[in-house]
């Protein structure tokens, strides 16, 4: 029996998307993994700098019922930090707490998510701290 091209493509799609995933009781386990910055926008304008160094590693929670876990991050500049991460507001916000310091808390709205791509948006109060009012990251799975 001769295989048709569309059958081969369908098989490849199922093979790459049907990874053996354990039961996932929370959004944390879905977001767990390594993410690379593919696109960045600052106040709606594309960031044209070199984004290739940026990495965000969201470590798996220790237990299914854990509400936080660790993360490691490398900025485009090469600077690194680490801390705790969690999912808040009914699964719509990724919260990063660099250095486990609540003063440094970052709330990123999860604008869109697929198992291989997510878009995060941070809205900043520029009346308190200078800088951009909106930062948008498009991240892809490593």
N, C-alpha and C positions, 0 to 999 in steps of 0.2 A: 504494500500500500504506500503510495507516494504522499509525503507530507506537503501540505499547502503552506505558502508563506504566512498566511494569517494565523494558521494553527501554531506555528513556531513562535510568532510574536505573542500570541495569547499565552502560551506556555511560559515564555520568558517573563511576562508581566506577572503572572501568578507566582512564579518562583521568586521574584524579587519582592513582591508585596505580601506574600503569605508566610513571612518569617514566623517562627515559633515564638509567640508572645505569651508570657504567663498572664493569668488573670490580673486585671488592673483595677484595684479598688478605688483609686483616686487619680486625679489628673497629674499628680506628681510623677507617677511611674511612666506616664506617656511622654512627659517632657524630659525625663532623665536621658542623659547622653551628652555627646559633644556637639557643639554648634559652632559654625563658622559664619562670619559676617560677609554676606554677599553684596548688600547695598545698604547705604545709610543716607538719610535725609535730615537736614538741619533746617528747621522752619520752612519745610517744603522744598528746599533746594538740595539737589544731589551733592553728597560729599565726594569730591573728586580726588581725595587723598588715597594713599595706599592702605587698604583695609585688610590686606591678606594676613596680617599677624593676629588679628582679633580672634580669640577663641573664648567660648563660654562652656565650661564643663559642669553640668548639673549632675551631681552624684546621686545615686539611688538612695532612697530612704532606707534606714537600717531595718525598719519593720513596716508592715503594711499600714499600720495605724499611725506612723510617724507623721508629724505635721511640718517638720523642717528637715533639711539635709544640708550637706556642704556643697559649695561650688568653688571652682577655680576659674580665674579669668585672666586673659592676656589682652591688654589694650593694643591698638594699632601702633602705639609708640614703643611697645615692648614691655612696658610696666605691667607688673602682675599684682593681683590681689586675690583674696579668698574670703569666704565667710559662709553665711547661712542663706538658704533660699527656701521659699515656700510659695504655695498657691493660695491666693486670697480672693475675697469678694465673689464667692460662688464659682471659682475656677476661671475668672476673667482677668486676674492680675497676677503677674509673676513678681514676687517681692524678693529683692536681693538686699542683704545686709552685710556689706563689706566689713571685714574685721570684727564681725559680730557687734558692731557699734550702731545702736538705733539712731544716732545722729546722722549716720551716713546712708540711711535707708533709701532704697530706690524702688519705686513702684512702676512697673512696666505693664501697660494695658496689653493683653493678648488680643490683638486686632484680628488675626487669623492664624490658623494652625492646621497643618497636615502632619503625618508622621515624618516627613522629610523637610518641611519648611514652616517657619513661623515668622510672623511680623509682630514686633513689639513697638509700642509707642509710649514715650514718657512726656507728660505735660508738666512743665515747670512753672512755678510762680516767680516770674522775673521781677516782681516788686520786692521780693525778699533777697534774691540772689541773681546777679547779672549773668547774662548768657542767653542761649536760645530758649524760646518758650516751648518748642516741640522738637523731639528727637525721635526718628523712626528708624528701626533696624529691621532688615530682612535677613534672617538667619537660615542657613541650610545645614542639615545634619552632616557631620563629618563622615 
